[in-house]
């Protein structure tokens, strides 16, 4: 059966066809005969409790150009879609949070939203990992500079500092005791003590790579190891990290088993875990990426399993 599927996402012209996970999901949905629609955050409208969107039916392909719209935008009730993918890239700013509030007005018995909008509001991609203290490295969240310096000493003189709303390796610093830039970097990243940051013990295993483990319905879906360049501490693909094949280890499965009940409670069906060595460092929920890289490395089709899951959920709706 063909479904109507809305993708709330960044502009299609900014999508990278050979990297973007949302693009791969759209391709798979189209391959199965579903109708796909593009929706931007600014296109959501509420009249009382009824939420609509100025949606445009679209098709994507591995051609040039990689997308085309079929007709003009039309205002349609979001409840007319069987499934909605909330795939807007970070940061989770005010516009993003307001959009999740509007999506929460949808009846979950009639429209399946991935990920659940209430879960997206709950799960800051840095702070959510604090719910699992046995899995994370020693971690401090604060804007207080003396506390950060004391933590640096406690952790052997080397730490990682990152903003709570960053993404793609943005403003991530590895700081060492004795670095003459230490104070100015801390002042800059905390906005002179006015912005909280996450501070973690530096893990030497980061030089071997930062694993991205995709998780679907609490179970490991696939993974890749992102290795940093020799001149970089960050392994993010956006800053030149190289993706190499990796296996799902027993430690990875243990991490998934620990997270699964909480992910299910929060409706976080499709997430990307960042794992360094044996430690969970982040839980990516807004628009986790990595499907295309893992597909190429492992010869798999992970997007098919995600669409299988969505179709199963849609079949259980009261429509």
Secondary structure by P-SEA (a helix, b strand, c coil): cbbbbbbbccccccccccccaaaaaaaaaaaabbbbbbbccccccccccbbbbbccccccccccccccccccccccccccccbbbccccccccaaaaaaaaaaaacccccccccccaaaaaaccccccccccccccccccccccaaaaaaaaaaacccccccccccccccccccccccccaaaaaaaaaaccccbbbbbbccccccccbbbbbbbccccccbbbbbbbcccccccccccbbbbbbbcccaaaaaaaaaaaaaaaaaccccbbbbbccccccbbbccccccaaaaaaaccccaaaaaaaaaaaaaaaccc
